[in-house]
Amino acid sequence: MTTGYLIFSSLSTNGENGDRMDRRIASLTGFAVLLWLLIFGGCSRTEYQWGWYEVLPTTLRGTDNLMFLLGGLRLTISLASVSIVISICLGLLVALPGLAANRLLRVFNRVYVETFRSVPTLVMILWVYYGLPVVFGVSLGPFTAGVLALALCDSAFEAEIFRGGIQSIERGQIEAADAIGLGYIHKMRLVILPQAIRRILPPLGNQFVYMLKMSSLVSVVGLQELTRKANELTVTVYRPLEIYTVLVLEYLLLILIVSRSVRWLETRLGSNAQFSGR
């Protein structure tokens, strides 16, 4: 019995290592192919005169331009991070009424989710930035307006993710918590949510990747993030293809790092759950 368990554990470990290696190879291969297509694709078919010297780190001008482009990285990460934290908190608060027995609370959940899920993110950013000062007399800066708009739009999706995760918890877990006299808050905090978060971590990670990409839309209201920096440099040096190629690579590398971090966290939480289960 012990020998069989060890063999099974070894095969499982080898399988997981193989999957991780396959994902690394796929990521590196995709990155290399995209880089080749962006840089060399079409060079022999068009008369376009490439100006890579504008973004090459081997030249002084290229180094300055790259540093200017990378200057928006901090705001991009900050905007996405703050937005996703607020969105997750709002999503949880909106999801709980959707699971209640009270019909009015369920109606509130559906109205909120359907409303903010239906509004395009770009439209919400423009309305928050230009509409709030007129309607409510509240003037927000580009960063604050972007955070509010992104968080509101994404919170509707987070609410559905939380609702599905909570509903996936076995009925026996809830009944056991009721049997030992746990109240609603303690039951959620100690029994249901810890298990639900492990199950919904992959979609939460996907939403963070989505938030990083949607943060580029806040450039329309003047926030100096990655996309805005690229737009401004394009107007200055008139090399849109080279500059937007660098922008594509910036987002690609950033999202690959985030995806890798999320997978590591999934593995870590999964290992802890298996260990505690034993």
N, C-alpha and C positions, 0 to 999 in steps of 0.2 A: 504493500500500500504506500509506504514511504517512498520506495524507489519510483513507483508510478507517478507520484506527486512531483518528485524532483524532475523527472523527465518532462512532465507536462509544463512545469514552471520554466524549465530551460527552453523548451520549444516556444512558449509564450514570449519569453524575454528575447529570444532570437528573432521572433516574428516582429516584435515591437521595434527592435533595433533596425531590422530590415526596412520596415515602413518609414522610420525616421530618415534612414539613408536615402530611400527612394524619394522622399519629399525634398531633401536637400539637393539631390541630383536634378530633380525636376525644376526646382527654383533656380538653380544656377544655370541650367540649360535654357530655360525660358528667358532669364536675364541676358544671357549671351546672345541668343537669337534676336531678341528685341533690340539690343544695342547694335548688333550688326545691321539689322534692317533700318534702324533710324539713321545710322551714320553713313553706311555704304549703299543702302538700297536706292536705286534710281540714279546713282552718280553717272553711270554710263549711258543712261537713256535721256537725260535732260542736259540743258546747257547751264544749269544753275551753278554759280561759282560759290563754293562753300567757303565760309569764313570762320572756321573753327578757332582761329587765333583769338577771336573775341572771348572764348570761354576756356581756352587751354591754360592749365596752371603753369605751363613752361614759359609763358610770357607775362610780363608785368601787367599789361592791360587785361589779359585773360584772368590773372589772379585777382585783380581788383573787381572784375565783373563777377567772378565766382563768389567772392566774399560778399558782394552786394546781394547776390541771389540767396545765399545761405543766411543772410541777415533776417529773412522772414521765417526761418525754421522755428525759432523760439515761440513766436506768436502762433504759428500753426499748431504746434504741439500743445501750447497753453490753452488755446481756444478749444481744441478738440477734447482735451482732458477735463477742463472745467465743465464743458457742455455735457459730456457723457456722464459725469458724476451727478450733475443736477438732473439729467434725464432719467438716470436709473432711480434716483430717489422719487422723482415725480411718478415714474412708471409704477413703482411699487405701491405708492399711495393711491394711484388710480386703479390698480389691479385689484386691491382688496375689496373695494365696494362692488366690483363685478362678481365676487364670490359670495356676497352676503345674501341672506334670505330676504332682506327688505327690497321690494320692487323699485322704490325710488332710487336707492343706491345703485342698483343694476342699471337703471335708466341713465343715471349720471355717468356711469362708466362707459356706456355705449355712445352717448352723445359726445363725450370728451374724445374718445378714441376715433370715432368716425369723423369728427370735425378736424382734428389736427392731422389725421392720417390723409385727409383729402387735399389739404392745402400744400401746393408745391413749396419746397424749402426756399427757393429764391424769392418767391412772392412774399413769404412770411418775413424774410430778412428785410425786404424793401418796406413792407408795411410797418414793421416794428421801428425801423429807423426813421421813416418819413411820416408815418401815421400817428404814432404815439404822441409826438409834440403837438399835433393839431387836435387830436381827439381828447387826450387826457392832460395835455400840458406837461408831459414828461419827456425830457430830451435826454437821449442816451448816446454815449460815444459808440464808435464802430465796434469795439471789442464787446462791450456790454450788450449792445443790440444783437450782435452775432451770437453770443452765448444764449441769450433769451430765445431767439428765433430757432436756433438749432435744437436747444433743449426741449422746447415745446413740440416741435415737429417729431423729434425722435422719441419723446416720452410716450406717445401713442403706441409705437411699436414695442417699446420696453414693457408697457402695461400688458400687452398680449403675450409677450415672452414670459413674464412673471406669472400670468394667469395659467398658461399652459404648464409651466414648471410646477406650480403649487398643485394643480389638479392631477399631475402625474404621480404624486406621492400616494403610496398605498393606503387604503382605508384603514388597515390595521394599525398603522402608525398614529393616525389621528385618534382612533378609539383608545389606544394605549395611553396617549397623552391625556385624554379625557378621564380615563380610569384612575390615573394617579392624581387627579384633581388640578391639573394645570389650567390656568385661565387662558383667554384668547391670546393675549400678548406673549405670555411665556410659552405657550404652545407654538406660536409662530416663530419666536426667537430661538427656542431651544430644540425644537423637533422638526418643523416643516421647512423653514427657510434654509437652514444649513444643507439639507438634502436637495432642496430645489435648486439652490445656487450651483451646486456641483453639476446638476443636469443641464442647466441653462447657460453654463459658462461659454460653450462654443458660440451660440447665437449672440451672447453679450459681446464676445470678442469680435464677431462680424459687425456688430453695430458700431464698435469703436473704429474699425477700419472704415466703415461707411461715414462716420463722423469726420475722420481725417480727410476724406475726399470731399465731403460737403463743405468743409471749412473754406475751400477755395472760392465758394460763392460769396463769401463775406468781402471779397476783394471789390465788389461792386459799390460798397459804401465807403471805400477808402482804407480799409485795414491793411497794414503793411505786412501781410503774410507772404507765403511763397509765390502764389499766383500774382498778387499785386506787384511784387518786386520784379517778376518776369515781365509783366506788362510795361512797367516803367522803363526797364532796361531795353526792351524792344523798341520803344519810341526813341530812345537815345542813340542806339547803335544800328538800328534798322537791320537786325539779323534775327527775324522771328523764328525761323526753322531751327537754328542752332540753339537759341535761348530756350525755346519750348521743348527741345529735345532734352536739355539739361533739366528742365522742370519735370518732365516725365520720369527721368531717372531719379530725381530727388524723391518724388512721391513713391516710386517703385521700391527704392531702398528702404524708405521709412515704413511702408506698409509690410514689406517682407520682415523687417525687424519686429514689428508689432505682432504679426502673425506667428512668428517663431516664439515670441514671449508668451502668447496666449496658449500655444500648444504645450510649452514647458509647464505653464501653470496648470493646465488640464492634467498632464501626466503626474504632476506633484500632488494635486488634490486627489486624483484617482489612486495613487499609491498610498496616501494617508488613509483613504477610506477603506482600502483592502486591509491595511495593517490593523486599523481599529476594529474591523469586522472579525479578525482572527482572535 
